[in-house]
């Protein structure tokens, strides 16, 4: 089949899905636990979950989730209570999640890479009644357990671990009692409202510490249904390969969510491995895989093999695949559909590449506008009457999405953080829009029946994206400023050739008598997850500020880590290193040549 014929066929399939798709009725009485129970009743013996060592049918998974529900109920957990989950990619992570949802409780899905004050903040931010953690997080929880209620700590075994971590004596081991509880659906699961909170996912905003974004059952159902039916057209015999962490929106809404809505199955890998990826795909007979842009670049950078195109895939789904490597990736691995999308955990708008057009995240599903934004002053541009100004077609603009009864904005657990994302009186008095914080533009994708398609350009403000994670610069600065000898810091994102997103860089003003390079390195390694640790550090005598004492970042970002333009002291954290060393000309050339392997 020629490329032209194939592209036309994929476009027609997308149009067919678009024509058949119907928006979700918000008045329905549905919930995550209810959908799982329905699958178990309809196809109890159908395969639901595959791992390296285990398999679960829909009937088995629902029974395990019910045991978790009755276990938590016996501990006094009920409707609207929050439970923190720090579990790696394990079947028990999902079973505990669904079990809590069946009670009307609200699980908080916490990044397993967090340590210290960031981890404690997330646990406390949702007022967690219990903290459930697994082997990978024992050390992290032990580091803050003196600040937690000792009765709240629950340990879950890692069935997939070849070398299991010994159960800590200071926590209750769930598996000691779980089998004693009923596998029947709890009565509470029939009372869950479609608009009730299902779970919280933590997202780095533009200011402060991580924020708990509320995901309602309606939000989960609507988004998962869109991925399953509209974007991918999943069938019961499809299998999605998931190696992204379950505490992320992508894995929860596509890997688990879309699978649940389609009644299909998914393969759950503990983590991404470039060396094992294609063998896993073939052995699991997966038809779709979930990606972020960095994952695709790692696969593309691996040595070419004759077997690259020998796989069972028909599509991949994700976000962040850079336009410059799009076609090369698609052709090398024989993938017919790249189902790129755009969205955010807390957002009320999504874009999907339903028509399979190259180098785009597709069409918008909802009402939105692109408005003028001044990157120097970091403000939305207004006209004389105080309203936002739409950008001309093809120009880059700030994406704002209309808030309405059909497109509600649930926001965060923190009401003040929620209000900070809302723009009022945008185009007329009384209207409300969510500020996504993203700059996008309309893309030229050729024939698409006149339906506008869009591309991501950049983040604005004090957030950048690195290793698939949104990094809050103020969050990193708070950690850096607490390190002995640091007087003032400014954190921002800089580009590294042959990588996606922006790497962190910190400009510091320090007290030379009390500042220690080695202590700084140890503090950064201990306090921040790897994706948030600055790659570059610059030492200055002072930091330029505005009249309102806000640090000016534009010049710092422009100069980046250019050793020819900067006379200040520059450090770099090399790949797989814990220490910062001086950035010399040799390693700078390696970085600029795109061979630094970040």
Buried (B, 14 or more C-beta within 10 A) or exposed (E): EEEEEEBEEBBEBBBEBBEEBEEBEBEEEBBBBBBBBBBBEEBBEBBBBBBBEEEBBBBBBBBBBBBBBBBBBEBEBEEEBBBBBBBBBBBBBBBBBBBBBBBBBBBBBBBBBBBBBBBBBBBEBBBBBBBBBBBBBBEBBBBBBEEBEEEBBBBBBBBBBEEEBEBBEEBBBBEEEBEEBEBEBBEBBEBBBBEBBBBBBBBBBBBBBBBBBBBBBBBBBBBBBBBBBBBBBBEEEBBBBBBBBBBBBBBBBBBBBBBBBBBBBBBBBBEBEEEEBBEBBBEBBBBBBBBBBBBBBBBBEEEEEEEBEEBBBBBBBBBBBBEEBBEEBBEBBEBBBBBBBBBBBBBBBBBBBBBBBBBBBBBBBBBBBBBBBEEEEBEBBBEEEEBBBBBEEEEBBBBBBBBBEEBBBBBBBBEEBBEBBBBEBBBEEEBBBBBBBBBBBBBEBEEBEEBEBBBBBBBBBBBBBBBBBBBBBBBBBBBBEEBEBBEBBBBBBBEBEBBBBBBBBBBBBBEEEEBEBEEBBBBBBEBBBEBBBBBBBBBBEEBEEEEEEEBEBEEBBEBBBEBEEBEEBBBBBBEEEEBBEEBEEEBBEBBBEEEBEB
